Amino acid sequence: MDDKRFMKMALDLAKKGQGFTSPNPMVGAVIVNDGEVVGKGYHQSAGKAHAEVDAIDDAGALAKDATLYVTLEPCNHTGRTPPCTEKVIAAGIRRIVVAMNDPNPNVKGGGSDYLKSRGINVTVGVCEDQAKRLNEVYIKYVSTKRPFSIAKCAATLDGRIATRTGDSRWVTGEESRKYVHQLRHAVDAIMVGINTVKKDDPSLTTRLTNRMENFKGLDPTRIILDTHLRISEKAKLLQLDSDSDTIIVTGHSVSGDKKAGIEKQGARIIESPVKDGLIDLDRLMDRLGTLGITSLLIEGGSSVIASALSAGIVDKIIFFFAPKILGGDDGVPICKGAGAALMSSCIPVKDIHVRQFGDDVMIEGYIDK
C-alpha cells in the first residue's frame, strides 16, 4: 500500500483548516479499505470534530478493518472533544499510519502507545517533515508557550521598503499582496509600530474572499507597538467593524486620560516592559503567549523588523522583492539602525524557499538560532 500517497492526501486535507483551527493544529485524515479511499476528514476549527472522527463518520461501516492515515497522532485525552483513540477503536480500524507524534509535552506519544496496547498496528513518521512544517506554529507554541513569529516585508531590489518621502504604495504587485492577505488569515495576530500607523493609517485586516467556496478570511488581532501612546483616537484601526481585537502595547508611563480615551474606542491597552526606550519584544512574546496568541506576523516598519531580529524573536522571514530599483541610498531600508560589523556576524537564514508572484520574487526561510 502506498503510504506516502495517502498521507499526502491527508496533508492536503489538513491545509483546508488553515487560519481556523488555532490554537489547535491543522490535521487531516484519510481512511483506506482494500486500496480504496472510503473516508476523508479534516479538523475544521477549534471545538469541532477532530480529523479522525470526521473521516470515520464519512466512512461509516467501511472503516472496519481499514487503515487510517492521519497527519498527527490521535489524541487520548478529553479536551473540548472526547478522545479520538476511543472512536478509532470503536470503528474497528485495523492499522493507523501517523505522520508525526503530538509534540505537546502533556500528551506526547500517549495516543500512539494506547492504540498499540489495544492491538492496533501503528506506523509513525510517514511524511513527517511535511507534517512538521504544516504545523510549525503549533509545535513552537505547545513547546514554549510563545508565538511563532514571521517577519514580512516588501522591498525593491536594492532593499528599500519606501522612498525618501515615505511613499510605499505599492512596492509589490497584486499577486504578492493577495498572498499577504492569505498570511494574515493564517496567523493569530499582526504587529506593526506606531510610526507605520501614523504614516500609513492602515486597517491591518484580511481582504480575502471566495464566493464560490463561501469563504471569507479571518482578521488577525492587531498589535500596535506604541511606547508613549501616541496613536490618534481617529486612527482607522480604532474605527473598524471587525471581529478581532486591537491591542496597543505601551510602556508603564502613559497618560491616564489618553489611555481611557483609546480604551473607550474599543481597543485594549497592555503595558509591557521597555528596553532602551522601546518595548522589550522578548518579554512581550511571553505576554502574547499567555493571551493565547500562537502565531504573529511582524509587518514593520523597518525599526520594528530590526528590533524583532535583534531581540531574537523571529522564527521565519518572508521577504518580497519587486523588480524595481530605487537607485539611491535615501529611501527607507528593510531594517533601520546599526547592523552587524562583520559578514560573519550576520543573522543566518536556512531552509530557503523561493516563489514567484507575478514579477515579484518571495524568499522564505528560517532564522538559524
C-alpha positions as CSV (number, residue, x, y, z in Angstrom):
1,M,0.0,0.0,0.0
2,D,1.3,3.4,-0.9
3,D,1.5,5.0,2.5
4,K,3.1,8.3,1.2
5,R,0.4,8.8,-1.4
6,F,-2.4,8.5,1.0
7,M,-0.6,10.6,3.7
8,K,-0.1,13.4,1.2
9,M,-3.9,13.3,0.6
10,A,-4.3,13.7,4.3
11,L,-1.9,16.6,4.4
12,D,-3.8,18.4,1.6
13,L,-7.0,18.0,3.6
14,A,-5.3,19.4,6.7
15,K,-4.4,22.6,4.9
16,K,-8.1,23.4,4.4
17,G,-8.2,24.2,8.1
18,Q,-5.5,26.9,7.9
19,G,-6.5,30.0,9.8
20,F,-9.5,28.4,11.5
21,T,-8.0,25.8,13.9
22,S,-5.9,27.9,16.3
23,P,-4.9,27.1,19.0
24,N,-5.3,23.5,17.7
25,P,-3.1,22.1,14.9
26,M,-4.2,21.5,11.4
27,V,-5.0,17.8,10.9
28,G,-6.2,15.7,8.0
29,A,-7.3,12.1,7.8
30,V,-8.0,9.5,5.1
31,I,-9.4,6.0,5.6
32,V,-8.5,3.3,3.1
33,N,-10.0,-0.1,2.7
34,D,-8.8,-2.6,0.1
35,G,-6.8,0.1,-1.6
36,E,-9.8,2.5,-2.0
37,V,-10.4,5.7,-0.1
38,V,-13.6,5.3,1.8
39,G,-13.5,8.3,4.2
40,K,-12.0,11.7,4.4
41,G,-11.9,14.4,7.1
42,Y,-10.1,17.4,8.5
43,H,-10.2,19.5,11.6
44,Q,-12.3,22.5,10.6
45,S,-12.0,24.7,13.7
46,A,-11.3,24.5,17.4
47,G,-14.2,22.9,19.2
48,K,-15.4,20.9,16.1
49,A,-14.7,17.3,15.4
50,H,-11.1,16.2,15.0
51,A,-10.0,14.9,11.6
52,E,-10.1,11.2,12.6
53,V,-13.7,11.5,13.8
54,D,-14.7,13.4,10.7
55,A,-13.1,10.7,8.4
56,I,-14.6,7.8,10.4
57,D,-18.1,9.3,10.2
58,D,-17.6,9.8,6.5
59,A,-16.5,6.1,6.0
60,G,-19.3,4.6,8.2
61,A,-19.2,0.8,8.2
62,L,-16.4,0.8,5.7
63,A,-14.0,1.9,8.4
64,K,-14.0,-1.6,9.9
65,D,-10.6,-3.4,9.2
66,A,-9.4,-0.3,7.3
67,T,-6.3,1.8,7.5
68,L,-6.4,5.3,8.9
69,Y,-3.9,7.9,7.7
70,V,-3.7,10.9,9.9
71,T,-1.2,13.8,9.9
72,L,-1.0,14.0,13.7
73,E,-1.1,11.4,16.5
74,P,-4.7,10.8,17.6
75,C,-5.5,12.4,21.0
76,N,-6.0,10.2,24.0
77,H,-7.4,12.9,26.4
78,T,-10.6,14.8,26.8
79,G,-10.5,18.4,25.8
80,R,-13.3,20.3,24.0
81,T,-14.0,16.9,22.3
82,P,-13.7,13.2,23.5
83,P,-10.6,11.2,22.9
84,C,-10.1,10.2,19.2
85,T,-8.5,7.0,20.2
86,E,-11.8,5.6,21.5
87,K,-13.5,6.5,18.3
88,V,-10.8,4.7,16.3
89,I,-11.1,1.6,18.4
90,A,-14.9,1.5,18.2
91,A,-14.8,1.9,14.4
92,G,-12.7,-1.3,14.1
93,I,-9.7,0.4,12.4
94,R,-7.0,-2.3,11.9
95,R,-4.0,-0.1,11.1
96,I,-3.0,3.5,11.7
97,V,-0.3,5.5,9.8
98,V,0.7,8.7,11.6
99,A,2.8,11.4,10.1
100,M,4.1,12.8,13.4
101,N,3.5,12.3,17.1
102,D,1.9,15.2,19.0
103,P,4.7,17.4,20.4
104,N,2.6,18.6,23.3
105,P,4.6,17.6,26.3
106,N,1.4,16.7,28.2
107,V,0.2,14.1,25.6
108,K,3.3,13.2,23.5
109,G,3.1,9.6,22.4
110,G,0.1,8.8,24.5
111,G,-2.3,8.2,21.7
112,S,0.0,6.0,19.7
113,D,1.0,4.0,22.7
114,Y,-2.6,3.5,23.8
115,L,-3.7,2.3,20.3
116,K,-0.8,-0.2,20.2
117,S,-1.8,-1.5,23.6
118,R,-5.2,-2.3,22.1
119,G,-3.7,-4.4,19.3
120,I,-3.8,-1.8,16.5
121,N,-0.8,-1.7,14.2
122,V,0.6,1.8,14.4
123,T,3.2,3.3,12.0
124,V,4.7,6.7,12.8
125,G,6.9,9.0,10.7
126,V,5.4,8.9,7.1
127,C,5.8,12.4,5.6
128,E,6.9,13.6,9.0
129,D,8.9,16.6,7.7
130,Q,5.9,17.9,5.7
131,A,3.7,17.5,8.7
132,K,6.0,19.4,11.0
133,R,6.3,22.3,8.5
134,L,2.5,22.4,8.2
135,N,2.2,22.7,12.0
136,E,5.3,24.7,12.8
137,V,3.2,27.2,14.7
138,Y,1.6,24.6,16.9
139,I,4.9,22.9,17.6
140,K,6.5,26.2,18.7
141,Y,3.6,27.2,20.8
142,V,3.0,24.0,22.7
143,S,6.7,23.6,23.3
144,T,7.4,27.2,24.5
145,K,4.0,28.9,25.1
146,R,5.3,31.7,22.8
147,P,4.0,32.6,19.4
148,F,5.7,31.5,16.2
149,S,6.8,34.8,14.7
150,I,7.2,35.7,11.0
151,A,8.9,38.9,9.8
152,K,7.5,40.0,6.5
153,C,8.5,42.9,4.2
154,A,8.2,44.1,0.6
155,A,11.2,45.8,-0.9
156,T,12.8,47.0,-4.1
157,L,15.8,45.0,-5.4
158,D,18.1,47.4,-3.7
159,G,16.4,46.8,-0.3
160,R,14.1,49.8,0.2
161,I,10.6,49.5,1.6
162,A,9.7,53.1,0.8
163,T,11.1,56.2,-0.9
164,R,12.6,59.2,1.0
165,T,9.2,60.7,1.1
166,G,7.7,57.7,2.8
167,D,5.8,56.5,-0.3
168,S,5.4,52.7,-0.2
169,R,2.3,52.2,-2.3
170,W,2.8,49.9,-4.0
171,V,6.2,48.2,-3.8
172,T,5.0,44.8,-4.9
173,G,2.3,43.7,-7.3
174,E,-1.3,42.5,-6.8
175,E,-0.4,38.8,-6.7
176,S,2.0,39.3,-3.8
177,R,-0.4,41.5,-1.9
178,K,-3.1,38.8,-2.2
179,Y,-0.7,36.3,-0.8
180,V,0.0,38.6,2.2
181,H,-3.8,38.6,2.9
182,Q,-3.6,34.8,3.0
183,L,-0.8,35.1,5.5
184,R,-2.9,37.5,7.6
185,H,-5.7,35.0,7.6
186,A,-3.4,32.2,8.6
187,V,-2.0,33.9,11.7
188,D,-3.5,34.9,15.1
189,A,-2.0,38.4,15.2
190,I,-0.3,41.0,13.1
191,M,2.2,43.6,14.6
192,V,3.4,47.0,13.5
193,G,4.9,50.0,15.1
194,I,3.2,53.3,15.8
195,N,5.3,55.1,13.1
196,T,3.6,52.8,10.5
197,V,0.2,53.6,11.9
198,K,0.8,57.4,11.9
199,K,2.3,57.4,8.4
200,D,0.0,54.9,6.6
201,D,-3.1,54.7,8.8
202,P,-3.6,51.0,7.9
203,S,-6.5,48.8,8.6
204,L,-4.4,45.6,9.1
205,T,-7.4,43.4,8.1
206,T,-7.7,40.4,5.8
207,R,-9.3,41.2,2.5
208,L,-9.7,37.7,1.3
209,T,-12.9,36.2,-0.1
210,N,-14.1,33.4,-2.3
211,R,-17.8,33.5,-3.1
212,M,-17.6,30.2,-5.0
213,E,-16.5,28.4,-1.8
214,N,-18.4,30.6,0.6
215,F,-15.0,31.6,2.1
216,K,-14.1,34.7,4.0
217,G,-10.7,35.3,5.5
218,L,-10.4,36.0,9.3
219,D,-8.9,39.2,10.6
220,P,-5.9,38.8,12.8
221,T,-5.6,40.5,16.2
222,R,-3.9,43.8,15.5
223,I,-1.0,44.7,17.8
224,I,0.5,48.2,17.8
225,L,3.8,48.9,19.5
226,D,3.3,52.4,20.9
227,T,5.6,53.0,23.9
228,H,4.3,56.5,24.7
229,L,0.7,56.0,23.4
230,R,0.9,58.5,20.5
231,I,-1.9,56.9,18.5
232,S,-4.6,59.2,17.3
233,E,-8.1,58.4,18.5
234,K,-9.2,58.9,14.9
235,A,-6.8,56.1,13.6
236,K,-8.5,53.8,11.2
237,L,-7.5,50.8,13.4
238,L,-9.9,52.2,16.1
239,Q,-12.9,52.6,13.8
240,L,-13.0,49.1,12.2
241,D,-16.0,46.8,12.1
242,S,-14.0,43.7,12.8
243,D,-14.5,40.5,14.9
244,S,-10.8,40.7,16.0
245,D,-9.2,42.8,18.7
246,T,-6.9,45.8,18.5
247,I,-4.2,45.7,21.2
248,I,-1.9,48.6,21.9
249,V,1.3,47.9,23.7
250,T,2.7,50.7,25.8
251,G,5.3,51.4,28.4
252,H,4.3,52.0,32.0
253,S,4.3,55.8,31.9
254,V,1.4,56.8,29.8
255,S,-1.3,59.4,30.3
256,G,-4.3,58.0,32.1
257,D,-6.7,60.3,30.2
258,K,-5.3,59.3,26.8
259,K,-5.5,55.7,27.9
260,A,-9.1,56.0,28.9
261,G,-10.0,57.7,25.6
262,I,-8.4,55.0,23.5
263,E,-10.0,52.2,25.5
264,K,-13.3,53.9,25.0
265,Q,-12.8,53.3,21.3
266,G,-12.8,49.6,21.9
267,A,-9.0,48.9,21.9
268,R,-7.2,47.0,24.6
269,I,-4.1,48.6,26.1
270,I,-1.5,46.4,27.8
271,E,1.6,47.7,29.5
272,S,4.9,46.0,28.8
273,P,8.5,46.4,30.0
274,V,10.7,48.8,28.0
275,K,14.3,48.3,27.0
276,D,16.4,51.1,25.5
277,G,13.4,53.2,25.1
278,L,11.4,50.6,23.1
279,I,9.0,47.8,24.0
280,D,11.0,44.8,25.1
281,L,9.9,42.4,22.4
282,D,11.3,39.3,24.1
283,R,9.3,39.9,27.2
284,L,6.3,40.8,25.1
285,M,6.3,37.4,23.4
286,D,5.8,35.8,26.8
287,R,2.8,38.1,27.4
288,L,1.3,37.4,24.0
289,G,1.6,33.7,24.7
290,T,-0.4,34.0,27.8
291,L,-3.1,35.7,25.7
292,G,-3.3,32.6,23.6
293,I,-1.6,34.1,20.5
294,T,0.1,31.2,18.8
295,S,1.4,33.0,15.7
296,L,2.5,36.5,14.9
297,L,3.1,38.3,11.6
298,I,5.5,41.2,12.0
299,E,4.8,43.6,9.2
300,G,7.0,46.5,10.2
301,G,8.2,49.1,9.7
302,S,11.9,49.0,9.4
303,S,12.6,49.8,13.1
304,V,10.2,47.1,14.3
305,I,11.7,44.5,11.9
306,A,15.2,45.4,13.1
307,S,14.2,45.3,16.7
308,A,12.5,41.9,16.3
309,L,15.6,40.4,14.6
310,S,17.9,41.9,17.2
311,A,15.7,40.5,20.0
312,G,15.9,37.0,18.5
313,I,12.1,36.6,18.4
314,V,11.8,35.9,14.7
315,D,11.4,32.3,13.6
316,K,10.7,32.8,9.9
317,I,11.2,35.5,7.3
318,I,9.1,36.2,4.2
319,F,10.7,38.9,2.1
320,F,9.1,40.0,-1.2
321,F,11.4,41.7,-3.8
322,A,9.8,43.7,-6.6
323,P,11.6,44.1,-10.0
324,K,12.4,47.8,-9.4
325,I,15.4,49.8,-8.2
326,L,15.1,52.9,-6.1
327,G,18.5,54.0,-7.3
328,G,19.7,55.9,-4.2
329,D,20.6,55.5,-0.6
330,D,17.9,57.9,0.7
331,G,15.0,55.5,0.9
332,V,13.7,53.6,3.9
333,P,15.7,50.3,4.3
334,I,14.3,47.0,5.4
335,C,16.0,47.4,8.8
336,K,17.0,50.6,10.5
337,G,19.8,51.1,12.9
338,A,23.2,49.6,13.4
339,G,23.7,46.1,11.9
340,A,26.5,43.6,12.1
341,A,30.1,44.8,11.9
342,L,31.2,41.7,10.1
343,M,29.6,39.4,7.5
344,S,30.4,36.5,9.7
345,S,28.2,38.1,12.4
346,C,25.1,38.4,10.1
347,I,21.9,36.6,11.1
348,P,21.9,33.3,9.2
349,V,18.8,32.1,7.4
350,K,18.3,28.4,6.5
351,D,15.9,26.2,4.6
352,I,15.4,28.7,1.9
353,H,12.4,28.5,-0.5
354,V,11.8,30.8,-3.4
355,R,8.5,31.5,-5.1
356,Q,7.4,33.9,-7.8
357,F,4.2,36.0,-7.6
358,G,3.8,37.8,-11.0
359,D,7.1,39.5,-11.5
360,D,7.8,39.6,-7.7
361,V,10.1,37.1,-6.0
362,M,9.4,35.9,-2.5
363,I,12.2,34.5,-0.3
364,E,11.1,32.4,2.6
365,G,13.4,30.9,5.2
366,Y,14.0,30.2,8.9
367,I,16.3,32.0,11.3
368,D,19.1,29.7,12.3
369,K,19.1,30.1,16.1
